[in-house]
Amino acid sequence: MSREAAIERTTAETSIRLRLDLDGSGVYDIATGIGFFDHMLSHIARHGRFDLTIAATGDLHVDDHHTVEDVGICLGKAIADALAEKRGIERFGTAFVTMDEALARTVIDLSGRNYFVFLAGFSRDSINGFSLELVNEFFRAVAAEGKMNLHIALLYGANAHHQVEAIFKSFGRALRAAVEKTGGDEIPSTKGVL
């Protein structure tokens, strides 16, 4: 069974087309108009081994917020749609990822309930004009629309680029572990539904 999803979302602020294949090989084509954000999204695809295509336009003359949050909404929705009933998945995923001096941890439960914890203090406020407070906003949107418990912690680090990159890579790897097929067809919950 295919675990793919395609999302199109258009508002007065953004227009986004996103395709996700959870059983891909890490191929990506990402263009949001925000270079640093594109670079971080590519790490989710590559290190999660997801095929990911994103074409987004937004009101970047205002700021990056609407585009970043709406891409998070679309990615979360795509994850939920691709998993459908979540039969035969591992459900939980954890990953620690280092990027030189920085270390990040992501823990995911594809529980069907969204809850988000983000513990990160970055060494500066922005990178190439990209406000690092948007990292929190992006993952909050992913957790809400993906209906997942998502706990992200930046454990330490000094270089802001390394700090953010470790977070995005750890999310990709934790999600890969959570969506891994167990070989069965059961829903991994005593409730019988997720």
Biotite code that builds the C-alpha atoms (Angstrom):
import biotite.structure as struc

atoms = struc.array([
    struc.Atom([0.000, 0.000, 0.000], chain_id="A", res_id=1, res_name="MET", atom_name="CA", element="C"),
    struc.Atom([1.286, 3.429, -0.979], chain_id="A", res_id=2, res_name="SER", atom_name="CA", element="C"),
    struc.Atom([2.102, 5.826, 1.836], chain_id="A", res_id=3, res_name="ARG", atom_name="CA", element="C"),
    struc.Atom([1.997, 9.025, -0.162], chain_id="A", res_id=4, res_name="GLU", atom_name="CA", element="C"),
    struc.Atom([0.080, 12.272, 0.137], chain_id="A", res_id=5, res_name="ALA", atom_name="CA", element="C"),
    struc.Atom([-0.357, 15.424, -1.893], chain_id="A", res_id=6, res_name="ALA", atom_name="CA", element="C"),
    struc.Atom([-1.513, 18.648, -0.275], chain_id="A", res_id=7, res_name="ILE", atom_name="CA", element="C"),
    struc.Atom([-2.498, 21.909, -1.928], chain_id="A", res_id=8, res_name="GLU", atom_name="CA", element="C"),
    struc.Atom([-3.306, 24.881, 0.261], chain_id="A", res_id=9, res_name="ARG", atom_name="CA", element="C"),
    struc.Atom([-4.014, 28.419, -0.876], chain_id="A", res_id=10, res_name="THR", atom_name="CA", element="C"),
    struc.Atom([-4.828, 31.366, 1.366], chain_id="A", res_id=11, res_name="THR", atom_name="CA", element="C"),
    struc.Atom([-4.611, 35.128, 0.970], chain_id="A", res_id=12, res_name="ALA", atom_name="CA", element="C"),
    struc.Atom([-1.056, 34.838, 2.335], chain_id="A", res_id=13, res_name="GLU", atom_name="CA", element="C"),
    struc.Atom([0.441, 31.694, 0.779], chain_id="A", res_id=14, res_name="THR", atom_name="CA", element="C"),
    struc.Atom([0.068, 29.093, -1.941], chain_id="A", res_id=15, res_name="SER", atom_name="CA", element="C"),
    struc.Atom([1.628, 25.704, -1.261], chain_id="A", res_id=16, res_name="ILE", atom_name="CA", element="C"),
    struc.Atom([1.858, 22.435, -3.155], chain_id="A", res_id=17, res_name="ARG", atom_name="CA", element="C"),
    struc.Atom([3.472, 19.576, -1.233], chain_id="A", res_id=18, res_name="LEU", atom_name="CA", element="C"),
    struc.Atom([4.001, 15.913, -2.085], chain_id="A", res_id=19, res_name="ARG", atom_name="CA", element="C"),
    struc.Atom([5.331, 13.369, 0.411], chain_id="A", res_id=20, res_name="LEU", atom_name="CA", element="C"),
    struc.Atom([6.289, 9.719, 0.012], chain_id="A", res_id=21, res_name="ASP", atom_name="CA", element="C"),
    struc.Atom([7.109, 8.110, 3.354], chain_id="A", res_id=22, res_name="LEU", atom_name="CA", element="C"),
    struc.Atom([8.676, 5.137, 1.574], chain_id="A", res_id=23, res_name="ASP", atom_name="CA", element="C"),
    struc.Atom([10.964, 7.153, -0.646], chain_id="A", res_id=24, res_name="GLY", atom_name="CA", element="C"),
    struc.Atom([14.732, 7.369, -0.733], chain_id="A", res_id=25, res_name="SER", atom_name="CA", element="C"),
    struc.Atom([15.401, 10.946, 0.340], chain_id="A", res_id=26, res_name="GLY", atom_name="CA", element="C"),
    struc.Atom([14.859, 12.701, -2.980], chain_id="A", res_id=27, res_name="VAL", atom_name="CA", element="C"),
    struc.Atom([13.684, 16.289, -2.626], chain_id="A", res_id=28, res_name="TYR", atom_name="CA", element="C"),
    struc.Atom([12.790, 19.362, -4.641], chain_id="A", res_id=29, res_name="ASP", atom_name="CA", element="C"),
    struc.Atom([12.050, 22.253, -2.308], chain_id="A", res_id=30, res_name="ILE", atom_name="CA", element="C"),
    struc.Atom([11.438, 25.895, -3.176], chain_id="A", res_id=31, res_name="ALA", atom_name="CA", element="C"),
    struc.Atom([9.796, 28.185, -0.614], chain_id="A", res_id=32, res_name="THR", atom_name="CA", element="C"),
    struc.Atom([11.598, 31.408, -1.476], chain_id="A", res_id=33, res_name="GLY", atom_name="CA", element="C"),
    struc.Atom([13.440, 31.190, 1.859], chain_id="A", res_id=34, res_name="ILE", atom_name="CA", element="C"),
    struc.Atom([16.899, 29.742, 1.239], chain_id="A", res_id=35, res_name="GLY", atom_name="CA", element="C"),
    struc.Atom([17.812, 28.757, 4.790], chain_id="A", res_id=36, res_name="PHE", atom_name="CA", element="C"),
    struc.Atom([14.405, 27.146, 5.342], chain_id="A", res_id=37, res_name="PHE", atom_name="CA", element="C"),
    struc.Atom([14.741, 25.155, 2.085], chain_id="A", res_id=38, res_name="ASP", atom_name="CA", element="C"),
    struc.Atom([18.116, 23.902, 3.304], chain_id="A", res_id=39, res_name="HIS", atom_name="CA", element="C"),
    struc.Atom([16.612, 22.762, 6.623], chain_id="A", res_id=40, res_name="MET", atom_name="CA", element="C"),
    struc.Atom([13.626, 21.056, 4.946], chain_id="A", res_id=41, res_name="LEU", atom_name="CA", element="C"),
    struc.Atom([16.028, 19.131, 2.727], chain_id="A", res_id=42, res_name="SER", atom_name="CA", element="C"),
    struc.Atom([17.507, 17.576, 5.874], chain_id="A", res_id=43, res_name="HIS", atom_name="CA", element="C"),
    struc.Atom([14.100, 16.193, 6.887], chain_id="A", res_id=44, res_name="ILE", atom_name="CA", element="C"),
    struc.Atom([13.802, 14.492, 3.494], chain_id="A", res_id=45, res_name="ALA", atom_name="CA", element="C"),
    struc.Atom([17.379, 13.252, 3.237], chain_id="A", res_id=46, res_name="ARG", atom_name="CA", element="C"),
    struc.Atom([17.792, 11.986, 6.783], chain_id="A", res_id=47, res_name="HIS", atom_name="CA", element="C"),
    struc.Atom([14.245, 10.647, 7.033], chain_id="A", res_id=48, res_name="GLY", atom_name="CA", element="C"),
    struc.Atom([14.560, 9.021, 3.586], chain_id="A", res_id=49, res_name="ARG", atom_name="CA", element="C"),
    struc.Atom([11.304, 10.661, 2.502], chain_id="A", res_id=50, res_name="PHE", atom_name="CA", element="C"),
    struc.Atom([10.673, 11.900, -1.014], chain_id="A", res_id=51, res_name="ASP", atom_name="CA", element="C"),
    struc.Atom([9.505, 15.470, -0.588], chain_id="A", res_id=52, res_name="LEU", atom_name="CA", element="C"),
    struc.Atom([8.459, 18.115, -3.080], chain_id="A", res_id=53, res_name="THR", atom_name="CA", element="C"),
    struc.Atom([7.429, 21.570, -1.921], chain_id="A", res_id=54, res_name="ILE", atom_name="CA", element="C"),
    struc.Atom([6.556, 24.558, -4.082], chain_id="A", res_id=55, res_name="ALA", atom_name="CA", element="C"),
    struc.Atom([5.518, 27.532, -1.984], chain_id="A", res_id=56, res_name="ALA", atom_name="CA", element="C"),
    struc.Atom([4.939, 31.199, -2.606], chain_id="A", res_id=57, res_name="THR", atom_name="CA", element="C"),
    struc.Atom([4.025, 33.600, 0.124], chain_id="A", res_id=58, res_name="GLY", atom_name="CA", element="C"),
    struc.Atom([3.884, 37.188, 1.256], chain_id="A", res_id=59, res_name="ASP", atom_name="CA", element="C"),
    struc.Atom([7.614, 37.349, 1.947], chain_id="A", res_id=60, res_name="LEU", atom_name="CA", element="C"),
    struc.Atom([7.449, 41.134, 1.615], chain_id="A", res_id=61, res_name="HIS", atom_name="CA", element="C"),
    struc.Atom([5.635, 41.004, 4.967], chain_id="A", res_id=62, res_name="VAL", atom_name="CA", element="C"),
    struc.Atom([7.931, 38.410, 6.556], chain_id="A", res_id=63, res_name="ASP", atom_name="CA", element="C"),
    struc.Atom([8.671, 34.667, 6.462], chain_id="A", res_id=64, res_name="ASP", atom_name="CA", element="C"),
    struc.Atom([6.175, 33.685, 9.155], chain_id="A", res_id=65, res_name="HIS", atom_name="CA", element="C"),
    struc.Atom([3.131, 32.829, 7.026], chain_id="A", res_id=66, res_name="HIS", atom_name="CA", element="C"),
    struc.Atom([5.138, 30.733, 4.560], chain_id="A", res_id=67, res_name="THR", atom_name="CA", element="C"),
    struc.Atom([7.023, 28.805, 7.263], chain_id="A", res_id=68, res_name="VAL", atom_name="CA", element="C"),
    struc.Atom([3.921, 28.092, 9.344], chain_id="A", res_id=69, res_name="GLU", atom_name="CA", element="C"),
    struc.Atom([1.823, 27.108, 6.329], chain_id="A", res_id=70, res_name="ASP", atom_name="CA", element="C"),
    struc.Atom([4.497, 24.731, 5.044], chain_id="A", res_id=71, res_name="VAL", atom_name="CA", element="C"),
    struc.Atom([4.429, 23.163, 8.525], chain_id="A", res_id=72, res_name="GLY", atom_name="CA", element="C"),
    struc.Atom([0.644, 22.837, 8.312], chain_id="A", res_id=73, res_name="ILE", atom_name="CA", element="C"),
    struc.Atom([0.910, 21.133, 4.921], chain_id="A", res_id=74, res_name="CYS", atom_name="CA", element="C"),
    struc.Atom([3.736, 18.796, 5.965], chain_id="A", res_id=75, res_name="LEU", atom_name="CA", element="C"),
    struc.Atom([1.863, 17.734, 9.108], chain_id="A", res_id=76, res_name="GLY", atom_name="CA", element="C"),
    struc.Atom([-1.302, 17.093, 7.118], chain_id="A", res_id=77, res_name="LYS", atom_name="CA", element="C"),
    struc.Atom([0.650, 15.101, 4.528], chain_id="A", res_id=78, res_name="ALA", atom_name="CA", element="C"),
    struc.Atom([2.179, 12.910, 7.238], chain_id="A", res_id=79, res_name="ILE", atom_name="CA", element="C"),
    struc.Atom([-1.260, 12.205, 8.742], chain_id="A", res_id=80, res_name="ALA", atom_name="CA", element="C"),
    struc.Atom([-2.834, 11.535, 5.332], chain_id="A", res_id=81, res_name="ASP", atom_name="CA", element="C"),
    struc.Atom([-0.017, 9.233, 4.202], chain_id="A", res_id=82, res_name="ALA", atom_name="CA", element="C"),
    struc.Atom([-0.279, 7.157, 7.389], chain_id="A", res_id=83, res_name="LEU", atom_name="CA", element="C"),
    struc.Atom([-4.092, 6.817, 7.203], chain_id="A", res_id=84, res_name="ALA", atom_name="CA", element="C"),
    struc.Atom([-5.075, 4.382, 10.004], chain_id="A", res_id=85, res_name="GLU", atom_name="CA", element="C"),
    struc.Atom([-1.410, 3.901, 10.988], chain_id="A", res_id=86, res_name="LYS", atom_name="CA", element="C"),
    struc.Atom([-1.626, 0.141, 10.690], chain_id="A", res_id=87, res_name="ARG", atom_name="CA", element="C"),
    struc.Atom([1.645, -1.709, 11.113], chain_id="A", res_id=88, res_name="GLY", atom_name="CA", element="C"),
    struc.Atom([3.801, 1.271, 12.084], chain_id="A", res_id=89, res_name="ILE", atom_name="CA", element="C"),
    struc.Atom([6.274, 1.493, 14.921], chain_id="A", res_id=90, res_name="GLU", atom_name="CA", element="C"),
    struc.Atom([4.431, 4.620, 16.224], chain_id="A", res_id=91, res_name="ARG", atom_name="CA", element="C"),
    struc.Atom([7.257, 5.925, 18.455], chain_id="A", res_id=92, res_name="PHE", atom_name="CA", element="C"),
    struc.Atom([10.525, 7.376, 17.247], chain_id="A", res_id=93, res_name="GLY", atom_name="CA", element="C"),
    struc.Atom([13.541, 8.921, 18.937], chain_id="A", res_id=94, res_name="THR", atom_name="CA", element="C"),
    struc.Atom([16.689, 10.405, 17.467], chain_id="A", res_id=95, res_name="ALA", atom_name="CA", element="C"),
    struc.Atom([19.721, 12.180, 18.836], chain_id="A", res_id=96, res_name="PHE", atom_name="CA", element="C"),
    struc.Atom([21.683, 14.020, 16.161], chain_id="A", res_id=97, res_name="VAL", atom_name="CA", element="C"),
    struc.Atom([24.908, 15.917, 16.485], chain_id="A", res_id=98, res_name="THR", atom_name="CA", element="C"),
    struc.Atom([26.116, 18.635, 14.154], chain_id="A", res_id=99, res_name="MET", atom_name="CA", element="C"),
    struc.Atom([29.662, 19.353, 15.242], chain_id="A", res_id=100, res_name="ASP", atom_name="CA", element="C"),
    struc.Atom([29.339, 20.927, 18.721], chain_id="A", res_id=101, res_name="GLU", atom_name="CA", element="C"),
    struc.Atom([25.514, 20.929, 18.753], chain_id="A", res_id=102, res_name="ALA", atom_name="CA", element="C"),
    struc.Atom([23.298, 18.068, 19.921], chain_id="A", res_id=103, res_name="LEU", atom_name="CA", element="C"),
    struc.Atom([19.533, 17.793, 19.427], chain_id="A", res_id=104, res_name="ALA", atom_name="CA", element="C"),
    struc.Atom([16.972, 15.216, 20.519], chain_id="A", res_id=105, res_name="ARG", atom_name="CA", element="C"),
    struc.Atom([13.554, 14.579, 18.980], chain_id="A", res_id=106, res_name="THR", atom_name="CA", element="C"),
    struc.Atom([10.953, 12.185, 20.367], chain_id="A", res_id=107, res_name="VAL", atom_name="CA", element="C"),
    struc.Atom([7.751, 11.458, 18.422], chain_id="A", res_id=108, res_name="ILE", atom_name="CA", element="C"),
    struc.Atom([4.578, 9.552, 19.219], chain_id="A", res_id=109, res_name="ASP", atom_name="CA", element="C"),
    struc.Atom([2.158, 9.269, 16.295], chain_id="A", res_id=110, res_name="LEU", atom_name="CA", element="C"),
    struc.Atom([-0.645, 9.002, 18.826], chain_id="A", res_id=111, res_name="SER", atom_name="CA", element="C"),
    struc.Atom([-3.401, 10.841, 16.987], chain_id="A", res_id=112, res_name="GLY", atom_name="CA", element="C"),
    struc.Atom([-3.205, 13.547, 19.671], chain_id="A", res_id=113, res_name="ARG", atom_name="CA", element="C"),
    struc.Atom([-1.140, 16.637, 19.138], chain_id="A", res_id=114, res_name="ASN", atom_name="CA", element="C"),
    struc.Atom([1.118, 17.937, 21.856], chain_id="A", res_id=115, res_name="TYR", atom_name="CA", element="C"),
    struc.Atom([4.251, 19.976, 21.322], chain_id="A", res_id=116, res_name="PHE", atom_name="CA", element="C"),
    struc.Atom([7.239, 20.730, 23.540], chain_id="A", res_id=117, res_name="VAL", atom_name="CA", element="C"),
    struc.Atom([10.143, 22.798, 22.217], chain_id="A", res_id=118, res_name="PHE", atom_name="CA", element="C"),
    struc.Atom([13.159, 23.417, 24.412], chain_id="A", res_id=119, res_name="LEU", atom_name="CA", element="C"),
    struc.Atom([15.743, 25.386, 22.471], chain_id="A", res_id=120, res_name="ALA", atom_name="CA", element="C"),
    struc.Atom([17.710, 28.535, 23.026], chain_id="A", res_id=121, res_name="GLY", atom_name="CA", element="C"),
    struc.Atom([19.655, 29.590, 19.963], chain_id="A", res_id=122, res_name="PHE", atom_name="CA", element="C"),
    struc.Atom([22.970, 31.428, 20.066], chain_id="A", res_id=123, res_name="SER", atom_name="CA", element="C"),
    struc.Atom([21.572, 34.216, 17.864], chain_id="A", res_id=124, res_name="ARG", atom_name="CA", element="C"),
    struc.Atom([18.184, 35.457, 16.689], chain_id="A", res_id=125, res_name="ASP", atom_name="CA", element="C"),
    struc.Atom([18.428, 34.946, 12.931], chain_id="A", res_id=126, res_name="SER", atom_name="CA", element="C"),
    struc.Atom([20.397, 33.381, 10.102], chain_id="A", res_id=127, res_name="ILE", atom_name="CA", element="C"),
    struc.Atom([20.557, 35.188, 6.779], chain_id="A", res_id=128, res_name="ASN", atom_name="CA", element="C"),
    struc.Atom([17.388, 37.088, 7.695], chain_id="A", res_id=129, res_name="GLY", atom_name="CA", element="C"),
    struc.Atom([15.525, 33.934, 8.795], chain_id="A", res_id=130, res_name="PHE", atom_name="CA", element="C"),
    struc.Atom([14.151, 34.506, 12.299], chain_id="A", res_id=131, res_name="SER", atom_name="CA", element="C"),
    struc.Atom([14.952, 31.466, 14.434], chain_id="A", res_id=132, res_name="LEU", atom_name="CA", element="C"),
    struc.Atom([11.705, 31.858, 16.394], chain_id="A", res_id=133, res_name="GLU", atom_name="CA", element="C"),
    struc.Atom([10.100, 30.402, 13.244], chain_id="A", res_id=134, res_name="LEU", atom_name="CA", element="C"),
    struc.Atom([11.692, 27.004, 13.956], chain_id="A", res_id=135, res_name="VAL", atom_name="CA", element="C"),
    struc.Atom([9.278, 26.692, 16.884], chain_id="A", res_id=136, res_name="ASN", atom_name="CA", element="C"),
    struc.Atom([6.332, 27.863, 14.745], chain_id="A", res_id=137, res_name="GLU", atom_name="CA", element="C"),
    struc.Atom([7.122, 25.382, 11.979], chain_id="A", res_id=138, res_name="PHE", atom_name="CA", element="C"),
    struc.Atom([7.298, 22.350, 14.235], chain_id="A", res_id=139, res_name="PHE", atom_name="CA", element="C"),
    struc.Atom([4.238, 23.449, 16.243], chain_id="A", res_id=140, res_name="ARG", atom_name="CA", element="C"),
    struc.Atom([2.247, 23.419, 12.977], chain_id="A", res_id=141, res_name="ALA", atom_name="CA", element="C"),
    struc.Atom([3.664, 20.013, 11.988], chain_id="A", res_id=142, res_name="VAL", atom_name="CA", element="C"),
    struc.Atom([2.695, 18.535, 15.368], chain_id="A", res_id=143, res_name="ALA", atom_name="CA", element="C"),
    struc.Atom([-0.826, 19.997, 15.279], chain_id="A", res_id=144, res_name="ALA", atom_name="CA", element="C"),
    struc.Atom([-1.701, 18.878, 11.739], chain_id="A", res_id=145, res_name="GLU", atom_name="CA", element="C"),
    struc.Atom([0.257, 15.637, 11.976], chain_id="A", res_id=146, res_name="GLY", atom_name="CA", element="C"),
    struc.Atom([-1.655, 14.734, 15.137], chain_id="A", res_id=147, res_name="LYS", atom_name="CA", element="C"),
    struc.Atom([1.514, 13.742, 16.934], chain_id="A", res_id=148, res_name="MET", atom_name="CA", element="C"),
    struc.Atom([3.212, 14.238, 20.259], chain_id="A", res_id=149, res_name="ASN", atom_name="CA", element="C"),
    struc.Atom([6.431, 16.008, 19.311], chain_id="A", res_id=150, res_name="LEU", atom_name="CA", element="C"),
    struc.Atom([9.135, 16.824, 21.845], chain_id="A", res_id=151, res_name="HIS", atom_name="CA", element="C"),
    struc.Atom([12.223, 18.612, 20.552], chain_id="A", res_id=152, res_name="ILE", atom_name="CA", element="C"),
    struc.Atom([15.179, 19.660, 22.690], chain_id="A", res_id=153, res_name="ALA", atom_name="CA", element="C"),
    struc.Atom([18.389, 21.376, 21.717], chain_id="A", res_id=154, res_name="LEU", atom_name="CA", element="C"),
    struc.Atom([20.668, 19.918, 24.366], chain_id="A", res_id=155, res_name="LEU", atom_name="CA", element="C"),
    struc.Atom([23.618, 22.194, 23.641], chain_id="A", res_id=156, res_name="TYR", atom_name="CA", element="C"),
    struc.Atom([25.571, 23.949, 20.932], chain_id="A", res_id=157, res_name="GLY", atom_name="CA", element="C"),
    struc.Atom([27.261, 27.237, 20.111], chain_id="A", res_id=158, res_name="ALA", atom_name="CA", element="C"),
    struc.Atom([26.793, 27.795, 16.366], chain_id="A", res_id=159, res_name="ASN", atom_name="CA", element="C"),
    struc.Atom([23.209, 28.712, 15.446], chain_id="A", res_id=160, res_name="ALA", atom_name="CA", element="C"),
    struc.Atom([23.319, 27.039, 12.042], chain_id="A", res_id=161, res_name="HIS", atom_name="CA", element="C"),
    struc.Atom([24.540, 23.814, 13.650], chain_id="A", res_id=162, res_name="HIS", atom_name="CA", element="C"),
    struc.Atom([21.886, 24.066, 16.357], chain_id="A", res_id=163, res_name="GLN", atom_name="CA", element="C"),
    struc.Atom([19.012, 24.373, 13.883], chain_id="A", res_id=164, res_name="VAL", atom_name="CA", element="C"),
    struc.Atom([20.411, 21.782, 11.496], chain_id="A", res_id=165, res_name="GLU", atom_name="CA", element="C"),
    struc.Atom([20.747, 19.233, 14.303], chain_id="A", res_id=166, res_name="ALA", atom_name="CA", element="C"),
    struc.Atom([17.071, 19.799, 15.175], chain_id="A", res_id=167, res_name="ILE", atom_name="CA", element="C"),
    struc.Atom([15.807, 19.309, 11.614], chain_id="A", res_id=168, res_name="PHE", atom_name="CA", element="C"),
    struc.Atom([17.975, 16.216, 11.086], chain_id="A", res_id=169, res_name="LYS", atom_name="CA", element="C"),
    struc.Atom([16.844, 14.702, 14.382], chain_id="A", res_id=170, res_name="SER", atom_name="CA", element="C"),
    struc.Atom([13.210, 15.293, 13.443], chain_id="A", res_id=171, res_name="PHE", atom_name="CA", element="C"),
    struc.Atom([13.706, 13.516, 10.107], chain_id="A", res_id=172, res_name="GLY", atom_name="CA", element="C"),
    struc.Atom([15.364, 10.522, 11.732], chain_id="A", res_id=173, res_name="ARG", atom_name="CA", element="C"),
    struc.Atom([12.822, 10.282, 14.573], chain_id="A", res_id=174, res_name="ALA", atom_name="CA", element="C"),
    struc.Atom([9.948, 10.435, 12.110], chain_id="A", res_id=175, res_name="LEU", atom_name="CA", element="C"),
    struc.Atom([11.592, 7.724, 9.989], chain_id="A", res_id=176, res_name="ARG", atom_name="CA", element="C"),
    struc.Atom([11.733, 5.482, 13.087], chain_id="A", res_id=177, res_name="ALA", atom_name="CA", element="C"),
    struc.Atom([8.097, 6.221, 13.999], chain_id="A", res_id=178, res_name="ALA", atom_name="CA", element="C"),
    struc.Atom([6.673, 5.437, 10.544], chain_id="A", res_id=179, res_name="VAL", atom_name="CA", element="C"),
    struc.Atom([8.770, 2.289, 10.127], chain_id="A", res_id=180, res_name="GLU", atom_name="CA", element="C"),
    struc.Atom([6.687, -0.735, 9.196], chain_id="A", res_id=181, res_name="LYS", atom_name="CA", element="C"),
    struc.Atom([6.687, -3.449, 11.845], chain_id="A", res_id=182, res_name="THR", atom_name="CA", element="C"),
    struc.Atom([5.667, -6.243, 9.501], chain_id="A", res_id=183, res_name="GLY", atom_name="CA", element="C"),
    struc.Atom([2.203, -6.559, 10.988], chain_id="A", res_id=184, res_name="GLY", atom_name="CA", element="C"),
    struc.Atom([-1.123, -4.950, 10.195], chain_id="A", res_id=185, res_name="ASP", atom_name="CA", element="C"),
    struc.Atom([-2.189, -4.015, 13.689], chain_id="A", res_id=186, res_name="GLU", atom_name="CA", element="C"),
    struc.Atom([-2.848, -0.523, 14.962], chain_id="A", res_id=187, res_name="ILE", atom_name="CA", element="C"),
    struc.Atom([-0.204, 0.035, 17.662], chain_id="A", res_id=188, res_name="PRO", atom_name="CA", element="C"),
    struc.Atom([-2.587, 1.013, 20.465], chain_id="A", res_id=189, res_name="SER", atom_name="CA", element="C"),
    struc.Atom([-4.576, -0.800, 23.147], chain_id="A", res_id=190, res_name="THR", atom_name="CA", element="C"),
    struc.Atom([-7.515, 1.416, 22.091], chain_id="A", res_id=191, res_name="LYS", atom_name="CA", element="C"),
    struc.Atom([-7.519, -0.069, 18.601], chain_id="A", res_id=192, res_name="GLY", atom_name="CA", element="C"),
    struc.Atom([-7.353, 3.356, 16.968], chain_id="A", res_id=193, res_name="VAL", atom_name="CA", element="C"),
    struc.Atom([-4.814, 6.171, 16.697], chain_id="A", res_id=194, res_name="LEU", atom_name="CA", element="C"),
])
